[in-house]
Amino acid sequence: MKIKLFPLSIVAYPNKYIPLHIFEDRYKKLITESVRDHSEFGIIYQDKKGLANIGCTVLVKNILNQYSDGRMDILCVGRRIFKLNKNFLIDGLTIGDINYLPDLYPIPASLFEPLKEKYLKIIITMGKVEDLINHISKTTTFELLEMIQLPTVIEQELITLTSEESRAKVLNKIFSSVLDQVSSVKGIKKFTS
């Protein structure tokens, strides 16, 4: 399958909200077509070494601002993870020959619920309790990243993993580390108070 790509130094993944400022003509055209056709395009991580081989499609959720010169601020949401088989340029736009990776399947509650509990502890510690019902109802590992900013290299690693179980194991280590750090900071504050 062929899809238009937007190479960036960020990682998209399912359910992630991504704000973008669009100013290049080729991407203005891409976004205009995507909105008009209600079609997805791919965001794929790019660094000095080139394009990653795994990316994620996104859909434009909102046009936040549209300027008189055609620039726009948009909000996209991640949809489906894909593998990039090869890419080529057409009119300055990167086109990818891709295959979608399998959809996310629920993992056993015995693995997911303890991970979600750690996530909830983290967001409660951060004071992000306004939408607690939304956080309690999450069912996939990617949804548990909504309030947590990870380094790009870790986000890219997470989208390359082929199962929810593998992602849950990585996130479990990360969440445990965050909670340990929060615990030690609280201990320091308690000791110095």
SEVONU-873812 format. One record per residue: residue number from 1; x, z, y of N, C-alpha, C, O in turn. Coordinates in nm, 2 decimals. Example, Ala and Ser with C-alpha at 12.3 -4.5 7.8 and 13.67 -1.06 7.14 Angstrom:
2
> 1;1.32;0.78;-0.57;1.23;0.78;-0.45;1.32;0.78;-0.33;1.42;0.85;-0.33
> 2;1.28;0.71;-0.22;1.37;0.71;-0.11;1.29;0.79;0.00;1.34;0.80;0.11
END
This chain:
193
> 1;0.08;0.00;-0.12;0.00;0.00;0.00;0.09;0.00;0.12;0.19;0.06;0.13
> 2;0.05;-0.07;0.23;0.12;-0.08;0.35;0.05;0.01;0.46;-0.07;0.01;0.47
> 3;0.13;0.08;0.54;0.08;0.17;0.64;0.18;0.17;0.76;0.30;0.16;0.74
> 4;0.12;0.18;0.88;0.20;0.18;1.00;0.26;0.33;1.01;0.19;0.42;0.98
> 5;0.39;0.33;1.05;0.46;0.46;1.05;0.50;0.50;1.19;0.53;0.41;1.28
> 6;0.51;0.63;1.22;0.56;0.68;1.34;0.67;0.77;1.31;0.65;0.89;1.28
> 7;0.80;0.72;1.31;0.91;0.81;1.27;0.93;0.91;1.39;0.94;0.87;1.50
> 8;0.94;1.04;1.35;0.96;1.15;1.45;1.06;1.25;1.39;1.09;1.25;1.27
> 9;1.10;1.34;1.48;1.19;1.45;1.43;1.10;1.58;1.40;1.15;1.69;1.41
> 10;0.98;1.55;1.35;0.89;1.66;1.31;0.84;1.62;1.17;0.85;1.51;1.13
> 11;0.78;1.72;1.10;0.72;1.70;0.97;0.57;1.72;0.98;0.53;1.82;1.04
> 12;0.50;1.63;0.93;0.35;1.64;0.92;0.32;1.68;0.77;0.39;1.64;0.68
> 13;0.22;1.76;0.75;0.17;1.79;0.62;0.02;1.81;0.63;-0.04;1.83;0.74
> 14;-0.05;1.81;0.52;-0.20;1.82;0.52;-0.25;1.94;0.60;-0.19;2.06;0.58
> 15;-0.34;1.92;0.68;-0.41;2.02;0.77;-0.33;2.07;0.89;-0.38;2.15;0.97
> 16;-0.21;2.02;0.91;-0.12;2.06;1.02;-0.17;1.98;1.15;-0.20;1.86;1.14
> 17;-0.19;2.06;1.26;-0.23;2.00;1.38;-0.10;1.96;1.46;-0.01;2.04;1.47
> 18;-0.09;1.84;1.51;0.03;1.78;1.57;-0.01;1.72;1.71;-0.07;1.62;1.71
> 19;0.03;1.79;1.82;0.01;1.73;1.95;0.12;1.63;1.98;0.24;1.65;1.95
> 20;0.08;1.51;2.03;0.18;1.41;2.06;0.16;1.35;2.20;0.04;1.34;2.24
> 21;0.26;1.32;2.27;0.25;1.25;2.40;0.30;1.10;2.37;0.41;1.08;2.33
> 22;0.21;1.01;2.39;0.23;0.87;2.35;0.26;0.79;2.48;0.18;0.79;2.57
> 23;0.38;0.73;2.48;0.42;0.66;2.61;0.48;0.52;2.58;0.48;0.44;2.67
> 24;0.53;0.50;2.46;0.58;0.36;2.43;0.47;0.27;2.40;0.37;0.31;2.33
> 25;0.48;0.14;2.45;0.38;0.04;2.43;0.34;0.03;2.28;0.22;0.02;2.24
> 26;0.44;0.02;2.19;0.41;0.00;2.05;0.33;0.11;1.99;0.24;0.09;1.90
> 27;0.35;0.23;2.04;0.28;0.35;1.98;0.14;0.36;2.05;0.05;0.41;1.99
> 28;0.13;0.32;2.18;0.00;0.32;2.25;-0.09;0.22;2.17;-0.21;0.26;2.15
> 29;-0.04;0.11;2.13;-0.12;0.01;2.05;-0.16;0.07;1.92;-0.27;0.06;1.87
> 30;-0.06;0.14;1.85;-0.09;0.20;1.72;-0.20;0.30;1.73;-0.29;0.30;1.65
> 31;-0.19;0.39;1.83;-0.29;0.49;1.85;-0.43;0.44;1.89;-0.53;0.48;1.83
> 32;-0.43;0.34;1.97;-0.55;0.27;2.01;-0.62;0.21;1.89;-0.75;0.23;1.88
> 33;-0.55;0.14;1.81;-0.61;0.08;1.69;-0.65;0.19;1.59;-0.76;0.18;1.53
> 34;-0.58;0.30;1.58;-0.61;0.41;1.49;-0.74;0.47;1.53;-0.83;0.50;1.44
> 35;-0.76;0.50;1.66;-0.88;0.56;1.71;-1.00;0.46;1.69;-1.10;0.50;1.64
> 36;-0.98;0.34;1.73;-1.08;0.24;1.72;-1.13;0.22;1.57;-1.25;0.21;1.55
> 37;-1.04;0.21;1.48;-1.07;0.19;1.34;-1.09;0.32;1.26;-1.12;0.31;1.14
> 38;-1.07;0.43;1.33;-1.08;0.56;1.26;-0.99;0.56;1.13;-1.03;0.60;1.02
> 39;-0.86;0.51;1.15;-0.77;0.49;1.04;-0.65;0.58;1.06;-0.61;0.62;1.17
> 40;-0.59;0.61;0.94;-0.47;0.69;0.94;-0.34;0.61;0.96;-0.34;0.49;0.94
> 41;-0.24;0.68;1.01;-0.11;0.62;1.02;-0.01;0.73;0.97;-0.06;0.84;0.95
> 42;0.11;0.69;0.94;0.20;0.79;0.88;0.30;0.85;0.98;0.36;0.77;1.06
> 43;0.32;0.98;0.97;0.43;1.04;1.04;0.54;1.07;0.94;0.51;1.13;0.83
> 44;0.66;1.03;0.96;0.77;1.05;0.87;0.89;1.10;0.94;0.92;1.05;1.05
> 45;0.95;1.20;0.88;1.06;1.27;0.95;1.18;1.17;0.96;1.21;1.10;0.86
> 46;1.25;1.17;1.07;1.36;1.08;1.09;1.47;1.17;1.16;1.45;1.24;1.26
> 47;1.59;1.16;1.11;1.71;1.22;1.17;1.82;1.12;1.18;1.80;1.00;1.16
> 48;1.94;1.17;1.21;2.06;1.08;1.22;2.08;1.00;1.09;2.14;0.89;1.10
> 49;2.04;1.05;0.98;2.07;0.99;0.85;1.96;0.88;0.82;1.98;0.79;0.73
> 50;1.85;0.88;0.90;1.75;0.78;0.88;1.61;0.84;0.85;1.59;0.96;0.88
> 51;1.53;0.76;0.78;1.40;0.81;0.74;1.40;0.89;0.62;1.47;0.86;0.52
> 52;1.31;0.99;0.61;1.29;1.07;0.49;1.22;0.98;0.39;1.16;0.88;0.43
> 53;1.21;1.01;0.27;1.14;0.93;0.17;1.00;0.99;0.14;0.92;0.92;0.07
> 54;0.96;1.10;0.20;0.83;1.16;0.19;0.77;1.18;0.33;0.84;1.24;0.42
> 55;0.65;1.14;0.35;0.58;1.17;0.48;0.44;1.21;0.46;0.40;1.24;0.35
> 56;0.36;1.20;0.57;0.22;1.24;0.56;0.14;1.16;0.65;0.18;1.13;0.77
> 57;0.03;1.11;0.61;-0.06;1.04;0.70;-0.13;1.14;0.79;-0.15;1.26;0.76
> 58;-0.17;1.09;0.91;-0.24;1.17;1.00;-0.36;1.09;1.06;-0.36;0.97;1.05
> 59;-0.45;1.16;1.11;-0.57;1.10;1.18;-0.58;1.16;1.32;-0.56;1.28;1.34
> 60;-0.61;1.07;1.42;-0.62;1.12;1.55;-0.75;1.20;1.56;-0.86;1.15;1.53
> 61;-0.74;1.33;1.59;-0.86;1.42;1.60;-0.92;1.41;1.74;-1.04;1.41;1.75
> 62;-0.83;1.42;1.84;-0.88;1.41;1.98;-0.78;1.34;2.07;-0.66;1.35;2.05
> 63;-0.83;1.27;2.17;-0.75;1.23;2.28;-0.76;1.33;2.39;-0.87;1.35;2.45
> 64;-0.66;1.40;2.42;-0.66;1.51;2.51;-0.66;1.47;2.66;-0.73;1.52;2.74
> 65;-0.57;1.37;2.68;-0.56;1.31;2.82;-0.52;1.17;2.80;-0.45;1.12;2.71
> 66;-0.58;1.09;2.89;-0.55;0.94;2.90;-0.51;0.91;3.04;-0.59;0.94;3.13
> 67;-0.39;0.85;3.06;-0.34;0.83;3.19;-0.37;0.68;3.23;-0.39;0.60;3.14
> 68;-0.36;0.66;3.36;-0.39;0.52;3.41;-0.30;0.42;3.36;-0.33;0.30;3.35
> 69;-0.17;0.46;3.33;-0.07;0.36;3.28;-0.08;0.34;3.13;0.01;0.28;3.07
> 70;-0.18;0.40;3.06;-0.19;0.39;2.92;-0.13;0.50;2.83;-0.16;0.51;2.71
> 71;-0.05;0.58;2.90;0.00;0.70;2.82;-0.11;0.79;2.78;-0.22;0.78;2.84
> 72;-0.09;0.86;2.67;-0.20;0.96;2.63;-0.14;1.08;2.56;-0.03;1.07;2.50
> 73;-0.21;1.18;2.57;-0.18;1.30;2.49;-0.29;1.31;2.38;-0.41;1.31;2.41
> 74;-0.24;1.32;2.26;-0.34;1.33;2.15;-0.31;1.44;2.06;-0.21;1.51;2.06
> 75;-0.41;1.47;1.98;-0.40;1.58;1.87;-0.43;1.51;1.74;-0.54;1.46;1.72
> 76;-0.34;1.51;1.65;-0.35;1.46;1.52;-0.36;1.57;1.41;-0.32;1.68;1.44
> 77;-0.42;1.54;1.30;-0.43;1.63;1.19;-0.37;1.56;1.06;-0.41;1.45;1.03
> 78;-0.29;1.64;0.99;-0.23;1.58;0.87;-0.33;1.56;0.76;-0.42;1.64;0.75
> 79;-0.31;1.46;0.68;-0.41;1.43;0.57;-0.35;1.42;0.43;-0.37;1.51;0.35
> 80;-0.27;1.31;0.40;-0.22;1.29;0.27;-0.07;1.27;0.26;-0.02;1.19;0.35
> 81;-0.01;1.33;0.17;0.14;1.31;0.15;0.16;1.18;0.08;0.09;1.14;-0.02
> 82;0.27;1.11;0.12;0.30;0.98;0.06;0.45;0.97;0.03;0.53;1.04;0.10
> 83;0.49;0.88;-0.06;0.63;0.85;-0.08;0.65;0.71;-0.02;0.58;0.62;-0.04
> 84;0.76;0.70;0.05;0.80;0.58;0.12;0.89;0.50;0.02;1.00;0.55;-0.02
> 85;0.84;0.38;-0.03;0.92;0.30;-0.12;1.02;0.21;-0.05;1.13;0.20;-0.09
> 86;0.97;0.15;0.06;1.06;0.07;0.15;0.99;0.06;0.28;0.87;0.08;0.30
> 87;1.07;0.02;0.38;1.01;0.00;0.52;1.07;-0.13;0.58;1.18;-0.17;0.55
> 88;1.00;-0.18;0.68;1.04;-0.30;0.75;0.98;-0.29;0.89;0.89;-0.21;0.91
> 89;1.03;-0.37;0.98;0.98;-0.38;1.12;0.90;-0.50;1.14;0.93;-0.61;1.10
> 90;0.78;-0.48;1.21;0.70;-0.59;1.26;0.67;-0.56;1.40;0.60;-0.45;1.43
> 91;0.71;-0.64;1.50;0.68;-0.62;1.64;0.73;-0.49;1.69;0.66;-0.42;1.77
> 92;0.85;-0.44;1.64;0.90;-0.31;1.68;0.84;-0.19;1.61;0.88;-0.08;1.64
> 93;0.74;-0.21;1.53;0.67;-0.10;1.46;0.72;-0.09;1.32;0.73;-0.19;1.25
> 94;0.75;0.03;1.27;0.79;0.05;1.13;0.67;0.05;1.04;0.57;0.12;1.06
> 95;0.68;-0.04;0.94;0.57;-0.05;0.84;0.63;0.00;0.71;0.74;-0.03;0.67
> 96;0.55;0.09;0.64;0.60;0.14;0.52;0.52;0.09;0.40;0.40;0.08;0.41
> 97;0.59;0.06;0.29;0.53;0.03;0.17;0.52;0.17;0.09;0.63;0.22;0.06
> 98;0.41;0.23;0.07;0.40;0.36;0.03;0.31;0.38;-0.10;0.23;0.29;-0.13
> 99;0.32;0.49;-0.16;0.23;0.54;-0.27;0.19;0.68;-0.23;0.27;0.76;-0.19
> 100;0.06;0.71;-0.24;0.02;0.84;-0.21;0.05;0.93;-0.33;0.05;0.89;-0.45
> 101;0.09;1.05;-0.30;0.12;1.15;-0.40;-0.01;1.22;-0.44;-0.11;1.21;-0.37
> 102;-0.01;1.28;-0.56;-0.14;1.34;-0.61;-0.19;1.44;-0.51;-0.12;1.51;-0.44
> 103;-0.33;1.44;-0.50;-0.39;1.54;-0.41;-0.36;1.68;-0.46;-0.32;1.71;-0.57
> 104;-0.38;1.78;-0.36;-0.35;1.92;-0.39;-0.46;1.97;-0.48;-0.58;1.96;-0.45
> 105;-0.42;2.04;-0.59;-0.52;2.10;-0.68;-0.50;2.25;-0.66;-0.40;2.30;-0.64
> 106;-0.62;2.32;-0.67;-0.61;2.47;-0.66;-0.52;2.53;-0.77;-0.51;2.48;-0.88
> 107;-0.45;2.63;-0.73;-0.36;2.70;-0.83;-0.43;2.83;-0.87;-0.52;2.87;-0.81
> 108;-0.39;2.88;-0.98;-0.45;3.00;-1.03;-0.46;3.11;-0.92;-0.36;3.13;-0.85
> 109;-0.57;3.18;-0.92;-0.58;3.29;-0.82;-0.47;3.39;-0.84;-0.43;3.46;-0.74
> 110;-0.43;3.41;-0.96;-0.32;3.52;-0.98;-0.19;3.48;-0.91;-0.11;3.57;-0.88
> 111;-0.17;3.35;-0.88;-0.05;3.31;-0.80;-0.09;3.30;-0.65;0.00;3.34;-0.57
> 112;-0.21;3.25;-0.62;-0.24;3.22;-0.48;-0.28;3.35;-0.40;-0.24;3.36;-0.29
> 113;-0.36;3.43;-0.46;-0.41;3.55;-0.39;-0.30;3.64;-0.34;-0.31;3.68;-0.22
> 114;-0.20;3.68;-0.42;-0.09;3.76;-0.36;-0.02;3.69;-0.24;0.02;3.76;-0.15
> 115;-0.01;3.56;-0.25;0.06;3.48;-0.14;-0.03;3.49;-0.02;0.02;3.51;0.09
> 116;-0.16;3.47;-0.04;-0.25;3.47;0.08;-0.25;3.61;0.14;-0.26;3.63;0.26
> 117;-0.24;3.72;0.06;-0.24;3.85;0.11;-0.12;3.87;0.20;-0.13;3.94;0.30
> 118;0.00;3.82;0.16;0.12;3.83;0.24;0.10;3.75;0.37;0.14;3.80;0.48
> 119;0.04;3.63;0.36;0.01;3.55;0.48;-0.08;3.63;0.58;-0.05;3.64;0.70
> 120;-0.18;3.70;0.53;-0.28;3.78;0.61;-0.20;3.89;0.67;-0.23;3.92;0.79
> 121;-0.11;3.96;0.60;-0.04;4.07;0.66;0.05;4.02;0.78;0.06;4.08;0.88
> 122;0.11;3.90;0.76;0.19;3.84;0.86;0.11;3.81;0.99;0.15;3.85;1.10
> 123;-0.01;3.75;0.97;-0.09;3.71;1.09;-0.15;3.84;1.16;-0.16;3.84;1.28
> 124;-0.18;3.94;1.08;-0.23;4.06;1.14;-0.12;4.13;1.22;-0.15;4.18;1.32
> 125;0.00;4.13;1.16;0.11;4.19;1.23;0.14;4.11;1.36;0.18;4.17;1.46
> 126;0.12;3.98;1.36;0.14;3.90;1.48;0.02;3.92;1.58;0.03;3.87;1.70
> 127;-0.08;3.99;1.54;-0.20;4.01;1.63;-0.30;3.89;1.63;-0.37;3.88;1.73
> 128;-0.29;3.80;1.54;-0.37;3.68;1.54;-0.50;3.71;1.45;-0.51;3.65;1.34
> 129;-0.58;3.80;1.49;-0.70;3.84;1.41;-0.83;3.78;1.46;-0.94;3.81;1.40
> 130;-0.83;3.70;1.56;-0.95;3.64;1.62;-1.04;3.57;1.52;-1.16;3.58;1.52
> 131;-0.97;3.49;1.43;-1.04;3.40;1.34;-1.01;3.44;1.19;-0.97;3.36;1.11
> 132;-1.02;3.57;1.17;-0.98;3.63;1.04;-1.06;3.56;0.92;-1.00;3.54;0.81
> 133;-1.19;3.53;0.94;-1.27;3.47;0.83;-1.21;3.34;0.79;-1.20;3.31;0.67
> 134;-1.17;3.26;0.89;-1.10;3.13;0.86;-0.98;3.15;0.78;-0.95;3.08;0.68
> 135;-0.90;3.25;0.81;-0.77;3.28;0.74;-0.80;3.32;0.60;-0.73;3.29;0.50
> 136;-0.90;3.41;0.58;-0.93;3.46;0.45;-0.98;3.35;0.36;-0.97;3.36;0.24
> 137;-1.04;3.24;0.41;-1.10;3.14;0.33;-1.01;3.03;0.29;-1.05;2.93;0.23
> 138;-0.88;3.04;0.32;-0.78;2.93;0.29;-0.76;2.92;0.14;-0.77;3.02;0.07
> 139;-0.74;2.80;0.09;-0.73;2.77;-0.05;-0.60;2.69;-0.09;-0.58;2.68;-0.21
> 140;-0.53;2.64;0.00;-0.41;2.57;-0.03;-0.28;2.62;0.04;-0.30;2.69;0.14
> 141;-0.17;2.59;-0.02;-0.04;2.65;0.04;-0.02;2.59;0.18;0.02;2.67;0.27
> 142;-0.05;2.47;0.21;-0.03;2.41;0.34;-0.12;2.48;0.45;-0.08;2.49;0.56
> 143;-0.24;2.52;0.40;-0.33;2.60;0.50;-0.27;2.73;0.54;-0.29;2.78;0.65
> 144;-0.18;2.78;0.46;-0.12;2.91;0.49;0.00;2.90;0.59;0.06;3.00;0.63
> 145;0.02;2.78;0.63;0.13;2.75;0.73;0.07;2.74;0.87;0.15;2.72;0.97
> 146;-0.06;2.75;0.89;-0.13;2.73;1.02;-0.07;2.81;1.13;-0.05;2.76;1.24
> 147;-0.04;2.94;1.11;0.01;3.02;1.21;0.16;3.05;1.21;0.22;3.13;1.28
> 148;0.23;2.98;1.12;0.37;3.01;1.09;0.45;2.88;1.12;0.43;2.78;1.06
> 149;0.55;2.90;1.21;0.64;2.79;1.24;0.77;2.80;1.15;0.84;2.90;1.17
> 150;0.79;2.70;1.07;0.91;2.70;0.99;1.01;2.60;1.04;0.97;2.50;1.11
> 151;1.14;2.61;1.00;1.23;2.51;1.04;1.20;2.38;0.98;1.14;2.37;0.87
> 152;1.22;2.27;1.05;1.19;2.14;1.00;1.24;2.11;0.86;1.17;2.05;0.78
> 153;1.36;2.15;0.83;1.42;2.12;0.70;1.34;2.19;0.59;1.33;2.13;0.48
> 154;1.28;2.31;0.61;1.20;2.37;0.51;1.07;2.31;0.50;1.01;2.29;0.39
> 155;1.01;2.27;0.61;0.88;2.19;0.61;0.90;2.06;0.53;0.81;2.03;0.45
> 156;1.01;1.99;0.55;1.03;1.87;0.47;1.05;1.90;0.32;1.00;1.83;0.24
> 157;1.12;2.01;0.29;1.13;2.05;0.15;1.00;2.08;0.09;0.97;2.04;-0.02
> 158;0.91;2.14;0.16;0.78;2.18;0.11;0.69;2.05;0.08;0.62;2.05;-0.02
> 159;0.70;1.95;0.16;0.62;1.83;0.13;0.68;1.75;0.02;0.61;1.66;-0.04
> 160;0.81;1.77;-0.01;0.87;1.69;-0.12;0.84;1.76;-0.26;0.86;1.69;-0.36
> 161;0.80;1.88;-0.26;0.76;1.95;-0.38;0.64;1.89;-0.44;0.54;1.85;-0.37
> 162;0.64;1.87;-0.57;0.53;1.79;-0.63;0.41;1.88;-0.68;0.31;1.82;-0.74
> 163;0.42;2.01;-0.66;0.30;2.09;-0.71;0.28;2.21;-0.62;0.37;2.25;-0.55
> 164;0.15;2.25;-0.61;0.11;2.37;-0.54;0.19;2.49;-0.59;0.22;2.58;-0.51
> 165;0.21;2.50;-0.72;0.28;2.61;-0.78;0.42;2.62;-0.72;0.47;2.73;-0.68
> 166;0.49;2.51;-0.71;0.63;2.51;-0.66;0.63;2.55;-0.51;0.71;2.63;-0.47
> 167;0.53;2.50;-0.43;0.52;2.54;-0.29;0.49;2.69;-0.28;0.54;2.76;-0.19
> 168;0.40;2.74;-0.36;0.36;2.88;-0.36;0.48;2.97;-0.38;0.50;3.07;-0.32
> 169;0.57;2.93;-0.48;0.69;3.01;-0.51;0.79;3.01;-0.39;0.84;3.12;-0.35
> 170;0.81;2.90;-0.32;0.89;2.89;-0.20;0.83;2.98;-0.09;0.90;3.05;-0.03
> 171;0.70;2.96;-0.07;0.64;3.03;0.04;0.64;3.18;0.01;0.65;3.26;0.11
> 172;0.63;3.22;-0.11;0.63;3.36;-0.15;0.76;3.43;-0.11;0.76;3.54;-0.05
> 173;0.87;3.36;-0.13;1.00;3.41;-0.09;1.01;3.42;0.07;1.06;3.51;0.12
> 174;0.96;3.31;0.13;0.97;3.31;0.28;0.88;3.42;0.34;0.92;3.50;0.43
> 175;0.76;3.44;0.29;0.67;3.54;0.34;0.72;3.68;0.31;0.71;3.77;0.40
> 176;0.78;3.70;0.19;0.84;3.83;0.16;0.95;3.86;0.26;0.97;3.97;0.30
> 177;1.04;3.76;0.29;1.15;3.78;0.38;1.09;3.82;0.52;1.15;3.90;0.59
> 178;0.99;3.75;0.57;0.93;3.78;0.70;0.88;3.92;0.70;0.90;3.99;0.80
> 179;0.81;3.96;0.60;0.75;4.09;0.59;0.86;4.20;0.59;0.85;4.31;0.65
> 180;0.97;4.17;0.52;1.08;4.26;0.51;1.14;4.28;0.65;1.18;4.39;0.69
> 181;1.16;4.17;0.72;1.21;4.17;0.86;1.12;4.25;0.95;1.17;4.33;1.03
> 182;0.99;4.23;0.94;0.90;4.30;1.02;0.91;4.45;0.99;0.90;4.54;1.08
> 183;0.92;4.48;0.87;0.93;4.62;0.82;1.05;4.69;0.88;1.05;4.80;0.92
> 184;1.16;4.62;0.87;1.29;4.68;0.92;1.29;4.70;1.07;1.34;4.79;1.13
> 185;1.22;4.60;1.15;1.21;4.62;1.29;1.12;4.73;1.33;1.15;4.81;1.42
> 186;1.01;4.75;1.25;0.92;4.87;1.27;1.00;5.00;1.25;0.98;5.09;1.32
> 187;1.08;4.99;1.14;1.16;5.11;1.11;1.26;5.15;1.22;1.28;5.27;1.25
> 188;1.32;5.05;1.28;1.42;5.07;1.38;1.34;5.13;1.51;1.39;5.22;1.57
> 189;1.23;5.07;1.54;1.15;5.12;1.65;1.11;5.26;1.63;1.12;5.34;1.72
> 190;1.06;5.29;1.51;1.02;5.43;1.48;1.14;5.53;1.49;1.12;5.64;1.54
> 191;1.25;5.48;1.44;1.37;5.57;1.44;1.42;5.59;1.59;1.47;5.70;1.62
> 192;1.41;5.49;1.67;1.46;5.50;1.81;1.36;5.56;1.91;1.40;5.60;2.02
> 193;1.24;5.58;1.86;1.13;5.63;1.96;1.14;5.78;1.96;1.06;5.84;2.04
END
